[in-house]
Amino acid sequence: MSGAGIEEFKKYSEYIKYFNNFDYITVRDQNTQNVLQTFTGLCAEKVVDPTLLVTKGIASSEEEKKDWLLLYGYPSEWKKCSEYIKRFAKEQKLKIVSLWFYLDFADKNILCAPEQFQYYLSISRYVVTNTFHGSIFSVLGGTQFVTYSPKSKAAELLGDLKQESRIIYEPDSYSDFAETLSTKCDYEETRLIIRTKQKESQNTL
């Protein structure tokens, strides 16, 4: 629902009335909150994504890190970034590993079980993602990452967690990409924000 805007909801206006049958509604993002208020007058409370209610992330030590540049994202959306990825991997002497999605330019493609997903992100030297959950689990694992041309929900998440500096958009240059990916992530404030939001959301739910 979070990717749908007012125009999409107008197409199915006959279903809007059913929202009034709920005693309480929570949302995960500002867009959904705005759309619901526009159509129903309901002021739904924003809570964190369920994945952020996980109390412990998986973090690996530097010794456990593999010399991987791990990719998690929809192949059709990599576009120009694929050239940046290949160049960075070559310069840093890294293997390109794609998780779940087959990429012909990857050195290795891994199809893992859901419970192994965060583990693979945590053991990789770098992660490049273009997805919401790739961003969340990179943060939870304390991983060095960038999110490439994210949609609004992922961008909002990173803003809420004070990690908007990890976002790269398609027009950005290779030097911007390489500098952002190489710059160490600062998670101190982010971890405090997550703990606060976890408590608030758990109380609401």
Solvent accessible surface area in square Angstrom, and as a share of the most:
residue,aa,sasa,rsa
1,M,109,0.49
2,S,12,0.08
3,G,76,0.73
4,A,26,0.20
5,G,21,0.20
6,I,69,0.35
7,E,111,0.50
8,E,79,0.35
9,F,25,0.10
10,K,112,0.48
11,K,144,0.61
12,Y,128,0.49
13,S,65,0.42
14,E,100,0.45
15,Y,121,0.46
16,I,18,0.09
17,K,124,0.53
18,Y,112,0.42
19,F,43,0.18
20,N,90,0.46
21,N,115,0.59
22,F,129,0.54
23,D,151,0.78
24,Y,133,0.51
25,I,33,0.17
26,T,45,0.26
27,V,8,0.04
28,R,91,0.33
29,D,4,0.02
30,Q,80,0.36
31,N,46,0.24
32,T,7,0.04
33,Q,28,0.13
34,N,73,0.37
35,V,3,0.02
36,L,3,0.02
37,Q,91,0.40
38,T,85,0.49
39,F,55,0.23
40,T,28,0.16
41,G,56,0.54
42,L,60,0.30
43,C,101,0.60
44,A,4,0.03
45,E,78,0.35
46,K,69,0.29
47,V,14,0.08
48,V,17,0.10
49,D,5,0.03
50,P,87,0.54
51,T,28,0.16
52,L,4,0.02
53,L,44,0.22
54,V,66,0.38
55,T,112,0.65
56,K,167,0.71
57,G,36,0.35
58,I,74,0.38
59,A,78,0.60
60,S,23,0.15
61,S,53,0.34
62,E,111,0.50
63,E,154,0.69
64,E,102,0.46
65,K,28,0.12
66,K,89,0.38
67,D,81,0.42
68,W,28,0.10
69,L,0,0.00
70,L,0,0.00
71,L,1,0.00
72,Y,25,0.10
73,G,2,0.02
74,Y,103,0.39
75,P,56,0.35
76,S,93,0.60
77,E,54,0.24
78,W,4,0.01
79,K,133,0.56
80,K,100,0.42
81,C,0,0.00
82,S,18,0.12
83,E,103,0.46
84,Y,18,0.07
85,I,0,0.00
86,K,79,0.33
87,R,131,0.48
88,F,2,0.01
89,A,4,0.03
90,K,168,0.71
91,E,91,0.41
92,Q,83,0.37
93,K,175,0.74
94,L,20,0.10
95,K,124,0.52
96,I,10,0.05
97,V,0,0.00
98,S,2,0.01
99,L,0,0.00
100,W,100,0.35
101,F,53,0.22
102,Y,156,0.59
103,L,11,0.06
104,D,119,0.62
105,F,49,0.20
106,A,15,0.12
107,D,95,0.49
108,K,100,0.42
109,N,57,0.29
110,I,21,0.11
111,L,151,0.75
112,C,12,0.07
113,A,37,0.29
114,P,100,0.63
115,E,140,0.63
116,Q,77,0.34
117,F,17,0.07
118,Q,17,0.08
119,Y,101,0.38
120,Y,38,0.15
121,L,0,0.00
122,S,0,0.00
123,I,7,0.04
124,S,0,0.00
125,R,68,0.25
126,Y,32,0.12
127,V,0,0.00
128,V,0,0.00
129,T,0,0.00
130,N,7,0.04
131,T,11,0.07
132,F,25,0.10
133,H,70,0.31
134,G,0,0.00
135,S,0,0.00
136,I,0,0.00
137,F,35,0.15
138,S,0,0.00
139,V,7,0.04
140,L,26,0.13
141,G,2,0.02
142,G,28,0.26
143,T,0,0.00
144,Q,29,0.13
145,F,0,0.00
146,V,0,0.00
147,T,0,0.00
148,Y,1,0.00
149,S,38,0.25
150,P,13,0.08
151,K,137,0.58
152,S,77,0.49
153,K,36,0.15
154,A,3,0.02
155,A,26,0.20
156,E,43,0.19
157,L,16,0.08
158,L,0,0.00
159,G,26,0.25
160,D,49,0.25
161,L,1,0.00
162,K,111,0.47
163,Q,5,0.02
164,E,91,0.41
165,S,85,0.55
166,R,8,0.03
167,I,26,0.13
168,I,5,0.03
169,Y,102,0.39
170,E,63,0.28
171,P,118,0.74
172,D,44,0.23
173,S,51,0.33
174,Y,26,0.10
175,S,73,0.47
176,D,60,0.31
177,F,0,0.00
178,A,18,0.14
179,E,120,0.54
180,T,22,0.13
181,L,0,0.00
182,S,59,0.38
183,T,72,0.42
184,K,165,0.70
185,C,12,0.07
186,D,107,0.55
187,Y,15,0.06
188,E,137,0.61
189,E,95,0.42
190,T,1,0.01
191,R,121,0.44
192,L,101,0.50
193,I,29,0.15
194,I,16,0.08
195,R,129,0.47
196,T,65,0.38
197,K,58,0.25
198,Q,22,0.10
199,K,135,0.57
200,E,100,0.45
201,S,4,0.03
202,Q,89,0.39
203,N,130,0.67
204,T,39,0.23
205,L,122,0.61
